[in-house]
């Protein structure tokens, strides 16, 4: 069963108060000394609005680095819009779940940002999962689309007999289709023209992040847009991240820590973000 992050709301609010009490009044994120609540009022605490405003403010400044690939703030917003359009052409609508099995590479964030831009829900999955564990997550989240990096496609063939893969599967990179795999499988379509951001609300779920399942079946934590926004704000503040800092992570993007580093970067007003192409990991 997917559980809402709001169930931890009381604890989260206490943490936020503590961080606020021990932090300077300024945002410490390059926003001209203004607090995030004044820069982004409640209705604007969604990823598409933050990306759009940061793109206007920082334009060609580097936001993301994946090996030889670099995205500026402006380019990242355009990629999000184009990725959203690609999902919509495939029949994905607001509220639909999109499962994602992918290592740290640009396509991971293309899919994630596209979902956030148009209101779909991204379900990043641990790339090491197979059989029972992978079956549980797909059964529980019921994705309409699966995007999988080619080397991880054989894992889909290990699903339990009562779990059918989503009706549409896109693959990233080179690799063959497992002989036992039913249904249509196609390469990830190229990006085209973008679309305007959907009317997403701060309380709408942007991602379902599954726990490691150490003591039982993995639990899906439903993360609202605004939770991810504040997560980036307060963790960046606690770590003392300021404009121009470079954040480097080797953790897999399906993990909360690495994903939060992206939110820290784009909310930190100019901080470059570096990823390493990681291999499959059983990180918690």
Secondary structure, 3 states (H helix, E strand, C coil): CEEEHHHHHHHHHHHHHHHHHCCCCCCCCCCCCCCHHHHCCHHHCCHHHHHHHHHHHHCCCEEEEECCEEEEHHHHHHHHHHHHHHHHHCCCCCCCEEEEECCCCHHHHHHHHHHHHHCCEEEECCCCCCHHHHHHHHHHHCCCEEEEEHHHHHHHCCCCCCCCCCCEEEEECCCCCCCCCCCEEEECCCCCCCCCCCCCCCCCEEEEEECCCCCCCCCEEEEEHHHHHHHHHHHHHHHCCCCCCEEEECCCCCCHHHHHHHHHHHHCCCCEEEECCCCCCCCC
